Amino acid sequence: MKIILIEGLPGSGKTTFAKRISQYLDANHIDNKFFSEGDLHPVDLAWTSILSETDLERMITEYPQLADKIACHVKQTDDGYLLAYTNIEIDERSKGFYDYCQHFEIYNTDDLDYFFREHVKLWESFVKENADTDKTYIFECVFLQNHINEIMLKYDLNIEQTINYFRRFSEVFSEVEVKLFYIDQIDVKTIFDKTINERRSRNKALYKDWIDHVIEYFEGSKNAHLKNYLGYDGALRFFQERKELEHRILQGLDFEVVIAELDKDYDSVFDIMKSNL
């Protein structure tokens, strides 16, 4: 088994690059599988509700019109159920569904040890089940982004503690071939503004704009007010500081990291990726 990790700030093209790598591997007859953020994911819990059987029954009772769709995007685990809820299309009758599901996300915990432990458990299980395969697995956001956001917004870790967190997390890869592609934005503000415009909602009655969701998420966190991650300016500052911290983390990892600078030419970034596969 080989694992490819794609990381970078929002707007870096992580999903697009992951898909392009998968297509490139397909064209070269290399068995691979790409998992997107928000899928029923083997190693990540972003956009996923963690449900007991009672929770699931209550959800279906609350939203009976979505029962069939829920059944298509839920899987049973040893401890209960996981629901990839953003894959469920909603309408006016069920416009509160996403907010309802968010209450069951792991991101509601204030226990970083629990957050860390549950993700390590997923990785250990995945590695154990697939270690002897010849397949390449491609993941976006699952190593840096979905952890560093929580650390910066909710927990009082200093730089060394944060670096140590990721060193400990990377131990799950000790017996696996791993390569991390980091898309390094040269101009964070320009790409941030571009991402805001590209991620406008088509129906604001049902779906918030991306930036509104980001600001709401930030402002509901413990450290947003302490560090002034408020509004547009605060969100931009957060991502600029996150980039600096991610560079520090990458320097301390024991597996291969390839950093590709992104200005405006996304194709040149992909060329760097292809030459390092």
LUMDRENTI-728140 format. One record per atom (N, C-alpha, C): x, y, z. Coordinates in steps of 0.1 Angstrom, whole numbers, padded with zeros to 4 digits, always signed. Example, Ala and Ser with C-alpha at 12.3 -4.5 7.8 and 13.67 -1.06 7.14 Angstrom:
2
+0132-0057+0078
+0123-0045+0078
+0132-0033+0078
+0128-0022+0071
+0137-0011+0071
+0129+0000+0079
***
This chain:
277
+0008-0012+0000
+0000+0000+0000
+0009+0013+0000
+0004+0022-0008
+0010+0035-0008
+0000+0046-0004
+0003+0056+0003
-0006+0067+0007
-0001+0080+0002
-0009+0087-0005
-0006+0101-0010
-0015+0110-0002
-0009+0120+0004
-0017+0130+0012
-0016+0144+0004
-0027+0151+0003
-0027+0164-0004
-0031+0174+0007
-0023+0184+0009
-0026+0194+0019
-0023+0208+0014
-0029+0218+0020
-0028+0232+0017
-0040+0240+0022
-0039+0253+0021
-0049+0261+0026
-0062+0260+0016
-0073+0265+0021
-0085+0265+0012
-0082+0273-0001
-0087+0267-0012
-0084+0273-0025
-0072+0269-0032
-0065+0260-0025
-0052+0254-0031
-0055+0244-0042
-0067+0239-0043
-0071+0229-0053
-0068+0215-0049
-0069+0213-0036
-0066+0199-0031
-0074+0189-0037
-0087+0191-0038
-0097+0181-0043
-0094+0179-0058
-0092+0190-0065
-0089+0189-0080
-0076+0181-0082
-0065+0185-0075
-0052+0178-0076
-0053+0163-0073
-0061+0160-0062
-0062+0146-0058
-0069+0138-0070
-0079+0144-0076
-0086+0137-0087
-0077+0136-0099
-0069+0146-0101
-0060+0146-0113
-0049+0135-0111
-0044+0134-0099
-0035+0123-0096
-0041+0110-0098
-0053+0108-0093
-0060+0095-0095
-0062+0092-0110
-0066+0102-0118
-0067+0100-0132
-0054+0097-0139
-0043+0103-0134
-0030+0101-0140
-0025+0087-0136
-0028+0082-0124
-0025+0068-0121
-0033+0058-0129
-0046+0061-0130
-0054+0053-0139
-0048+0051-0153
-0044+0062-0158
-0039+0062-0172
-0026+0054-0173
-0019+0053-0162
-0007+0045-0161
-0009+0032-0155
-0021+0027-0154
-0025+0014-0150
-0020+0011-0135
-0021+0021-0127
-0018+0019-0113
-0030+0020-0104
-0033+0009-0098
-0045+0007-0090
-0045+0018-0079
-0056+0025-0078
-0057+0036-0068
-0071+0039-0064
-0073+0046-0053
-0086+0050-0049
-0085+0064-0042
-0093+0073-0046
-0093+0087-0040
-0105+0088-0031
-0103+0093-0019
-0114+0097-0009
-0114+0112-0008
-0126+0117-0010
-0128+0132-0008
-0133+0135+0006
-0129+0147+0011
-0134+0152+0023
-0150+0151+0023
-0156+0146+0033
-0170+0145+0034
-0176+0132+0029
-0167+0123+0023
-0172+0110+0020
-0174+0101+0032
-0180+0090+0031
-0180+0080+0041
-0165+0075+0041
-0158+0081+0050
-0143+0081+0049
-0137+0070+0058
-0126+0063+0054
-0120+0053+0062
-0111+0059+0073
-0106+0072+0071
-0096+0077+0081
-0099+0091+0086
-0111+0096+0082
-0113+0110+0086
-0128+0112+0090
-0131+0122+0098
-0145+0124+0103
-0150+0138+0100
-0144+0145+0090
-0150+0157+0086
-0163+0156+0080
-0173+0165+0084
-0186+0164+0078
-0193+0151+0081
-0190+0145+0092
-0196+0132+0095
-0202+0133+0109
-0215+0127+0110
-0221+0126+0123
-0218+0113+0129
-0215+0113+0142
-0212+0101+0149
-0224+0098+0157
-0231+0087+0154
-0244+0084+0159
-0245+0071+0167
-0253+0071+0178
-0257+0058+0184
-0270+0054+0176
-0274+0042+0179
-0286+0036+0172
-0298+0045+0175
-0299+0050+0188
-0310+0059+0192
-0309+0072+0185
-0297+0077+0183
-0295+0090+0176
-0300+0089+0162
-0296+0078+0155
-0300+0075+0141
-0315+0074+0140
-0322+0067+0149
-0336+0065+0149
-0343+0079+0151
-0338+0087+0160
-0344+0100+0162
-0342+0109+0150
-0331+0108+0143
-0328+0116+0131
-0338+0112+0120
-0341+0100+0118
-0350+0095+0108
-0364+0099+0112
-0367+0099+0124
-0381+0104+0129
-0382+0118+0126
-0372+0126+0129
-0372+0141+0127
-0372+0144+0112
-0366+0136+0103
-0365+0139+0089
-0369+0127+0081
-0381+0122+0082
-0385+0110+0075
-0384+0111+0060
-0385+0123+0054
-0384+0125+0040
-0370+0122+0035
-0360+0121+0044
-0346+0118+0041
-0342+0104+0044
-0351+0096+0049
-0347+0083+0054
-0340+0074+0043
-0344+0074+0031
-0337+0066+0021
-0323+0072+0018
-0322+0085+0017
-0309+0091+0015
-0300+0089+0026
-0305+0090+0038
-0296+0087+0050
-0291+0073+0049
-0299+0063+0045
-0295+0049+0044
-0284+0047+0034
-0283+0056+0024
-0273+0054+0014
-0259+0060+0018
-0259+0068+0029
-0247+0075+0033
-0243+0072+0048
-0248+0061+0053
-0245+0058+0067
-0238+0044+0067
-0229+0042+0076
-0223+0029+0078
-0222+0026+0093
-0223+0013+0096
-0223+0008+0110
-0208+0006+0114
-0205+0009+0126
-0192+0007+0131
-0194-0001+0144
-0182-0005+0150
-0183-0012+0163
-0190-0004+0174
-0189+0009+0173
-0195+0018+0183
-0208+0024+0180
-0213+0023+0168
-0225+0029+0164
-0226+0031+0149
-0228+0044+0144
-0230+0047+0130
-0222+0060+0127
-0218+0060+0114
-0212+0072+0108
-0220+0076+0096
-0224+0089+0096
-0232+0094+0085
-0225+0106+0078
-0222+0104+0065
-0216+0115+0057
-0228+0124+0052
-0231+0133+0061
-0244+0140+0059
-0244+0151+0048
-0233+0156+0045
-0233+0166+0034
-0234+0160+0020
-0234+0147+0019
-0237+0141+0006
-0252+0139+0004
-0260+0143+0014
-0274+0142+0013
-0280+0155+0008
-0286+0155-0003
-0292+0167-0009
-0305+0171-0001
-0306+0183+0002
-0318+0188+0010
-0326+0197+0002
-0338+0200+0007
-0347+0210+0001
-0354+0218+0012
-0364+0226+0009
-0370+0235+0018
-0375+0228+0030
-0381+0216+0028
-0386+0208+0039
-0376+0204+0050
-0364+0203+0045
-0353+0197+0054
-0341+0206+0056
-0344+0219+0054
-0332+0229+0054
-0325+0230+0068
-0331+0225+0078
-0324+0224+0091
-0316+0212+0093
-0315+0203+0084
-0309+0190+0085
-0294+0191+0088
-0287+0199+0080
-0272+0200+0082
-0269+0205+0096
-0276+0215+0101
-0274+0221+0114
-0276+0210+0125
-0287+0202+0122
-0290+0191+0131
-0278+0181+0132
-0273+0178+0120
-0262+0168+0120
-0249+0173+0126
-0247+0186+0125
-0234+0191+0130
-0233+0189+0145
-0244+0187+0152
-0244+0185+0167
-0237+0172+0170
-0236+0163+0160
-0231+0150+0163
-0216+0148+0158
-0210+0159+0153
-0197+0158+0148
-0186+0157+0160
-0175+0151+0156
-0164+0150+0166
-0158+0164+0169
-0161+0173+0160
-0155+0187+0162
-0162+0194+0174
-0173+0189+0179
-0179+0195+0191
-0172+0191+0204
-0163+0182+0204
-0156+0178+0216
-0146+0189+0220
-0144+0190+0233
-0134+0198+0239
-0122+0190+0244
-0122+0177+0241
-0112+0168+0245
-0102+0165+0234
-0091+0171+0233
-0081+0169+0222
-0076+0155+0222
-0074+0149+0234
-0070+0135+0235
-0079+0125+0228
-0092+0128+0231
-0103+0120+0224
-0103+0122+0209
-0102+0134+0205
-0101+0138+0190
-0089+0130+0184
-0078+0131+0190
-0066+0125+0185
-0067+0110+0184
-0072+0104+0195
-0073+0090+0197
-0083+0083+0187
-0094+0090+0184
-0104+0085+0175
-0098+0085+0160
-0091+0095+0157
-0085+0095+0143
-0074+0085+0142
-0066+0083+0152
-0055+0073+0152
-0061+0059+0151
-0072+0057+0158
-0079+0044+0157
-0083+0041+0143
-0089+0051+0136
-0093+0049+0122
-0081+0046+0113
-0070+0053+0115
-0058+0051+0107
-0052+0037+0109
-0051+0033+0122
-0046+0020+0125
-0054+0009+0119
-0067+0010+0120
-0076+0000+0114
-0074+0000+0099
-0073+0011+0092
-0072+0012+0078
-0058+0006+0073
-0048+0009+0080
-0034+0004+0077
-0034-0011+0078
-0040-0016+0089
-0040-0030+0092
-0047-0038+0081
-0059-0032+0076
-0067-0039+0066
-0061-0038+0052
-0053-0028+0050
-0048-0026+0036
-0033-0027+0034
-0026-0030+0044
-0011-0030+0044
-0005-0039+0033
-0012-0050+0030
-0006-0060+0020
-0011-0058+0006
-0019-0047+0004
-0024-0045-0009
-0014-0037-0018
-0015-0037-0031
-0007-0029-0040
-0014-0016-0044
-0024-0012-0038
-0032+0000-0042
-0026+0012-0036
-0027+0023-0043
-0024+0037-0038
-0036+0044-0034
-0036+0049-0022
-0048+0056-0017
-0044+0071-0016
-0054+0079-0021
-0052+0094-0022
-0062+0101-0012
-0056+0109-0003
-0065+0116+0006
-0062+0131+0006
-0072+0139+0008
-0070+0153+0009
-0074+0157+0024
-0067+0167+0029
-0071+0174+0042
-0069+0165+0054
-0066+0153+0053
-0068+0144+0065
-0057+0144+0075
-0045+0149+0071
-0034+0149+0080
-0032+0163+0087
-0031+0173+0079
-0029+0186+0085
-0042+0194+0088
-0049+0197+0077
-0060+0207+0078
-0070+0204+0089
-0076+0192+0089
-0087+0189+0098
-0083+0188+0112
-0070+0188+0115
-0064+0187+0128
-0059+0201+0133
-0052+0208+0124
-0046+0220+0128
-0057+0231+0130
-0068+0231+0122
-0078+0240+0125
-0083+0239+0139
-0085+0227+0144
-0090+0225+0157
-0080+0229+0168
-0067+0226+0165
-0057+0230+0175
-0056+0245+0176
-0056+0252+0165
-0055+0267+0165
-0067+0274+0171
-0079+0268+0168
-0091+0275+0172
-0096+0271+0186
-0092+0260+0191
-0098+0255+0204
-0089+0252+0215
-0076+0249+0212
-0067+0244+0222
-0055+0253+0224
-0049+0253+0236
-0038+0262+0239
-0025+0255+0238
-0022+0249+0226
-0010+0243+0224
+0000+0253+0218
+0013+0253+0223
+0023+0262+0218
+0029+0255+0205
+0038+0261+0199
+0043+0256+0186
+0050+0242+0188
+0058+0240+0198
+0064+0227+0200
+0054+0217+0203
+0044+0220+0211
+0033+0210+0214
+0026+0206+0202
+0023+0216+0193
+0016+0213+0180
+0025+0204+0171
+0038+0207+0170
+0047+0199+0162
+0047+0185+0167
+0048+0184+0180
+0048+0170+0187
+0035+0163+0184
+0024+0170+0184
+0011+0163+0181
+0012+0157+0167
+0017+0164+0157
+0017+0158+0144
+0028+0147+0143
+0039+0148+0150
+0049+0138+0150
+0043+0125+0156
+0035+0126+0166
+0028+0114+0172
+0018+0109+0162
+0011+0118+0156
+0001+0114+0146
+0007+0106+0135
+0019+0111+0130
+0025+0105+0119
+0031+0091+0122
+0031+0087+0134
+0035+0073+0138
+0026+0062+0132
+0014+0066+0128
+0005+0056+0122
+0010+0052+0108
+0020+0060+0103
+0025+0057+0089
+0039+0050+0090
+0043+0045+0102
+0056+0040+0104
+0060+0029+0095
+0050+0021+0091
+0053+0009+0083
+0047+0010+0069
+0044+0023+0065
+0037+0025+0052
+0044+0035+0044
+0044+0033+0031
+0050+0043+0022
+0041+0055+0020
+0045+0067+0025
+0037+0079+0025
+0044+0090+0018
+0036+0098+0010
+0042+0110+0004
+0031+0121+0006
+0036+0132+0011
+0027+0144+0013
+0030+0155+0003
+0020+0159-0005
+0022+0170-0013
+0015+0182-0006
+0024+0193-0004
+0019+0205+0002
+0018+0216-0008
+0006+0221-0011
+0005+0232-0020
+0006+0245-0013
+0017+0252-0016
+0021+0264-0008
+0017+0277-0015
+0007+0283-0010
+0002+0295-0016
+0011+0307-0015
+0016+0313-0026
+0025+0325-0025
+0017+0337-0020
+0005+0339-0025
-0003+0351-0021
-0016+0346-0015
-0016+0344-0002
-0028+0338+0006
-0040+0347+0003
-0039+0360+0004
-0050+0369+0003
-0057+0368-0011
-0049+0368-0021
-0055+0367-0035
-0063+0354-0036
-0057+0343-0032
-0064+0330-0034
-0076+0329-0024
-0075+0335-0012
-0086+0336-0003
-0098+0343-0009
-0096+0355-0015
-0106+0362-0021
-0112+0355-0033
-0104+0348-0041
-0109+0340-0052
-0117+0329-0047
-0113+0322-0036
-0121+0311-0031
-0135+0316-0026
-0135+0327-0020
-0148+0333-0015
-0158+0335-0026
-0153+0340-0037
-0161+0343-0049
-0166+0330-0056
-0157+0320-0056
-0160+0307-0063
-0170+0299-0055
-0170+0301-0042
-0178+0293-0033
-0190+0300-0028
-0196+0308-0037
-0209+0314-0033
-0220+0304-0034
-0230+0305-0025
-0241+0296-0025
-0250+0298-0037
-0255+0288-0043
-0265+0289-0054
-0279+0291-0048
-0281+0288-0035
-0294+0289-0029
-0291+0292-0014
-0291+0305-0010
-0287+0309+0003
-0298+0305+0013
-0310+0302+0009
-0320+0298+0018
-0317+0284+0024
-0309+0276+0016
-0306+0263+0020
-0291+0261+0024
-0282+0268+0017
-0268+0267+0019
-0261+0280+0021
-0253+0282+0031
-0246+0294+0034
-0234+0295+0024
-0230+0308+0021
-0218+0310+0014
-0206+0304+0023
-0196+0299+0016
-0185+0293+0023
-0179+0302+0033
-0177+0315+0030
-0171+0324+0039
-0179+0327+0051
-0192+0327+0049
-0201+0328+0061
-0200+0316+0070
-0199+0304+0065
-0197+0292+0073
-0184+0293+0080
-0173+0297+0073
-0160+0298+0079
-0160+0308+0091
-0166+0320+0089
-0166+0330+0099
-0174+0326+0111
-0186+0319+0109
-0194+0314+0119
-0187+0304+0127
-0180+0295+0120
-0172+0284+0127
-0161+0290+0136
-0154+0299+0130
-0143+0306+0137
-0148+0313+0150
-0158+0321+0148
-0163+0329+0159
-0170+0321+0170
-0173+0309+0167
-0179+0300+0177
-0169+0293+0185
-0156+0295+0182
-0145+0287+0188
-0139+0295+0200
-0132+0288+0208
-0126+0294+0220
-0116+0305+0217
-0107+0302+0208
-0096+0311+0205
-0098+0323+0196
-0110+0322+0189
-0112+0332+0179
-0112+0346+0185
-0118+0348+0196
-0119+0361+0203
-0106+0365+0209
-0099+0354+0215
-0086+0357+0221
-0076+0362+0211
-0076+0356+0199
-0066+0358+0189
-0071+0367+0177
-0083+0372+0179
-0090+0381+0169
-0091+0375+0155
-0095+0362+0155
-0099+0356+0142
-0113+0358+0139
-0117+0371+0138
-0131+0375+0137
-0133+0382+0123
-0145+0379+0117
-0148+0385+0105
-0139+0381+0093
-0140+0388+0082
-0131+0386+0071
-0116+0387+0074
-0113+0398+0081
-0099+0401+0084
-0093+0390+0093
-0101+0386+0103
-0096+0376+0112
-0094+0362+0105
-0104+0359+0096
-0102+0346+0089
-0090+0346+0080
-0087+0357+0073
-0075+0358+0065
-0063+0357+0074
-0063+0364+0085
-0051+0363+0094
-0049+0349+0099
-0060+0342+0102
-0059+0328+0106
-0052+0319+0096
-0056+0321+0083
-0050+0312+0073
-0035+0316+0070
-0032+0329+0071
-0018+0333+0070
-0010+0327+0081
-0015+0327+0093
-0007+0321+0105
-0007+0306+0104
-0018+0300+0099
-0018+0286+0097
-0007+0281+0087
-0006+0288+0076
+0005+0285+0067
+0018+0285+0073
+0022+0295+0081
+0034+0295+0088
+0036+0283+0097
+0026+0280+0104
+0027+0269+0114
+0028+0255+0106
+0021+0254+0095
+0022+0242+0087
+0036+0239+0082
+0043+0250+0078
+0057+0249+0074
+0066+0243+0085
+0063+0248+0097
+0071+0243+0109
+0068+0228+0111
+0056+0224+0110
+0052+0210+0112
+0058+0201+0101
+0058+0206+0089
+0063+0197+0078
+0078+0195+0080
+0085+0204+0085
+0100+0202+0087
+0103+0191+0097
+0093+0188+0106
+0096+0178+0116
+0091+0164+0113
+0086+0161+0101
+0080+0149+0097
+0091+0139+0092
+0088+0126+0094
+0098+0116+0091
+0095+0110+0077
+0084+0113+0071
+0081+0108+0057
+0083+0119+0047
+0082+0115+0034
+0086+0124+0023
+0075+0135+0022
+0080+0147+0021
+0071+0159+0019
+0076+0166+0006
+0067+0169-0003
+0070+0177-0015
+0062+0190-0015
+0069+0201-0014
+0062+0214-0014
+0062+0220-0028
+0050+0223-0033
+0049+0229-0046
+0043+0243-0044
+0050+0253-0049
+0045+0267-0047
+0034+0270-0058
+0024+0276-0053
+0012+0280-0061
+0011+0295-0062
+0012+0300-0074
+0009+0314-0076
-0004+0315-0083
-0004+0314-0097
-0016+0313-0104
-0017+0301-0114
-0005+0295-0115
-0004+0284-0125
-0006+0270-0118
-0018+0265-0118
-0021+0253-0112
-0015+0241-0119
-0014+0242-0132
-0008+0231-0140
+0007+0229-0136
+0014+0239-0133
+0028+0238-0129
+0029+0230-0116
+0020+0232-0107
+0019+0225-0095
+0017+0210-0098
+0008+0207-0107
+0005+0193-0110
+0017+0187-0117
+0025+0194-0125
+0037+0189-0131
+0047+0185-0120
+0048+0193-0109
+0057+0189-0098
+0052+0176-0092
+0039+0175-0090
+0033+0163-0084
+0036+0151-0092
+0034+0152-0105
+0036+0140-0114
+0050+0136-0114
+0060+0145-0113
+0074+0142-0114
+0078+0136-0101
+0070+0136-0090
+0074+0131-0077
+0066+0119-0073
+0057+0114-0082
+0049+0102-0079
+0058+0090-0079
***
